[in-house]
Amino acid sequence: MNRRRHSLPGPDDTSRVSLPNGIILLVRSNFNSPSVVIGGYLSCGNLFDSDEKLGLADFTALGLMRGTAFRSFQQIFDKLESVGASLSFGAGAHNTGFSGRSLIEDLPLMLSLLADVLRQPVFPTEEIERLRAQYLTSLAERAQDTADMAAITFDQIVFANHPYARPDDGWPETIQAIQRSDLVDFHQRGYGPQGMVIALVGAIDPEAAIEQVMAALGDWSNPGQLKLPALPRLKSLKKTTTRKVKIPGKSQSDLVIGSSGPARTDPEHMAAALGNSALGQFGLGGRIGDVVREKSGLAYYASSSLNAGIGPGSWCVSAGVNPANVQTARDLILQEIGRFIETGITAEELADSQSNFIGRLPLSLESNSGVANALLNIERYELGLDYYRRYPDLVRAVTPEQVLTAVRKYLDPERLAIAIAGP
Amino acid sequence: MKKTHYAYTLPNGLKVLLKEIHTAPLISSWIWYRVGSRDESSGLTGVSHWVEHMQFKGTPLFPASSLDRDISRDGGFWNAFTFMDWTAYLETMPAEKIDLGLRLEADRMTNSLFDEKEFASERTVVISEREGNENEPLFRLGEAVQQASFRVHPYHHEVIGDLVDLKSMSRDQLYQHYRSYYVPNNAILGIAGDFKTIEMLARIRELFEPIPAGQVPVRLVRPEPQATGEHQLTVEGPGETIFLEISYHAPAGNDPDFFPLTVLDSLLTGPGGLSVFSGGGLSNKTSRLYRALVEKELAVGVSGSITTTIDPYLYSISITVHPNHKPEEVLSAFDDEVNRIQNDLVSEEEISRAIKQARALFAYQSENITSQAAWLGHAEMFSSYEWFLTYLDRLSKVTPSDINNVAQKYLRKQNRVVGSYIPTKAEVRK
């Protein structure tokens, strides 16, 4: 047993196999704890959803564990919870994802439950209605959450006329419109082994892991599985657009300011990520944290984020402020974004963020779930099994000029989206 | 039992706990001070938490601007927590960089500036943090229930403090609080990770031994009198959803009753994470209250929490009420379940299931060096590290009649506060 591994996953300690039915399996052993994490995704998501039934992909994902041909809802969760294991599902635009963990001795049980709920869910009517009431309550809570509503409104502005404008979990009226037969139909059309990826990390040898996954899912097929529709092109904003959502009775407002951003596979992604770090991440929130929180004491939190996935991403600054200070905070953030576009990142700021990106890797890859997420990213974005070993060089190669180019490509002071939610 | 850690007390009173873990090139260092919101009198509520904020505002050696820069450059993670009984600061860093974290903690134990300008700007940051909390219905409800549960004991106010105090406290009041409590004889340093104990201890002595011990104020001891009847309260606010919080006075973390009550909570509301640092628990869909309330469509969610505190605190159950039902109906079904666990012995099987769940959660949190380091000092705050080392064994010894006893002793109506969050159904516009 290798007690002290290389702290970063690489081709020498990660196994990647394609099962005959199309499932890709990634495995990394870690015998330091008697547990295992399983994560993965299927190639179906809300890109299949109509506007009228938005949320169907997510509703279906949540409905999987409500009963199968062999087990009732209570039987499924009795198996899982009795051994201290967990398994859950959720859907985004392109994928339906899952994650679970258990003690290593219970991996066969986890895999048999995973296969059962993926392959033969029955969506019992009574359970689905119960789930619907829970779902609608969470949407009612979301409607009261200033941060959630500001983020949803921001996406509606930036991704206008694009599927990404739609929240993954839909709206109360679209969830009301979904019938049980829609879930059955979505499962039949969307779920299958093609495009499915599984990452397994824990106290198990790769050979044993491959054998167990083969036994559970190796004979799954769905000849009718549909391919996801292609994404339309995103049209950029013509001018700065502001939208407010009123949520009476709240003591704090949330604002989100920004624009679209690179996809994860765009060549300028790393430069944009380092730029974002300097703008609103590094230390206690980069330049934004310094100006909005540290210097003016306007907010408990203020930071920026770069959200990059398969299609166009977003790049935004978020802050929670007293309703009386929304205007001041907005102006400060706009001023700081403007300054960043004007002069870009300093050599010192870039060196700081580069050092941070490289130094924090062992920490982010410390736990089994951290490694499982890393392996899924490697597969989703075709980064290569040696990605995390090459990562320090990729980070160091970025120049201040490349950051400035990326910043100017995406952030334009004349064409920003501004979303505000509060009283 | 094999030696799991090393303990040493410096001449100035600083207790040091070290645990070597060589699974990843990381070290996590936590320093704990025995001061929290329970040490605050009226007019000074929130002072401990605000002091924690000021500890990030620099010393002459580590000015505010360079502090986070130095840690972040090294890829470190640092943070701080203020609780009712304690305040803790942590750095988790690549192993070869931990010296920065140690130097920083030794320095800010005595040399923080509490600059007047930084203090003024932090006032609005803390107020903003409170306003963010107030946006959450469960914070408003929790605050009201906590306050109604403790008339005498200083557990009666939220760690964040009351707005009126946050508006009026002075820099000097904060500074005095800092100087009174931040002394080595009031602190514990717990470090876990990829180091050699002899070398680590030598470095700690070098950095911390020169700091003189201080006179620590005697902690407020005002035991809460026995409750003599159920309290019910309502909080009104925006939203569409009704929430219930039912809080029973519960035993302290070091009380033998804590263990059967933990198993009881696991049966009623599902297995919880062991602490605030270990990540979430498990799903709870086979727990007794989920079956009785959520499966019966009286509620859409239920959860429970029991906390390791120095003095008796609360065992709280939160329920999200189903839109088609009234809180009274939910409370009545809840009481039926409580009666059941008070009157009928639970099976051995149910208990061993809860123990297996606790073992699994224990294994998950051991993947993480930060969480392992946290337990070194955290357990010392309300008991000793032995508490953590024997936790699973003591849970395993719980019997059906122990559960029966704690159910009858603590889950009495006279011993609880029932709070309801009633939405004012304010118009929501999309």
Interface residues (C-beta under 8 A of the other chain):
Chain A: R3 R4 S7 N32 S33 P34 S35 F73 Q74 F77 D78 L80 E81 S82 V83 G84 A85 S86 S88 R101 S102 L103 R130 A133 Q134 L136 T137 A140 E141 A143 Q144 D145 T146 W171 V245 K246 I247 P248 G249 K250 S251 Q252 F282 G283 L284 R293 E294 K295 S296 G297 L298 A299 Y300 Y301 G320 V321 N322 D352 S355 N356 F357 I358 G359 R360 L361 P362 L363 E366 S367 N368
Chain B: H22 T23 A24 P25 L26 F56 A64 D68 R69 I71 S72 R73 D74 G75 G76 F77 T92 P94 K97 A120 S121 E122 R123 T124 V125 V126 I127 S128 E129 E131 G132 E134 N135 P137 G237 P238 G239 E240 T241 G270 P271 L282 S283 N284 K285 T286 R291 V294 E295 E297 V300 G301 T320 H322 P323 N324 R353 K356 Q357 A358 R359 A360 L361 A363 Y364 S366 E367 N368 I369 T424 A426 E427 V428 R429 K430
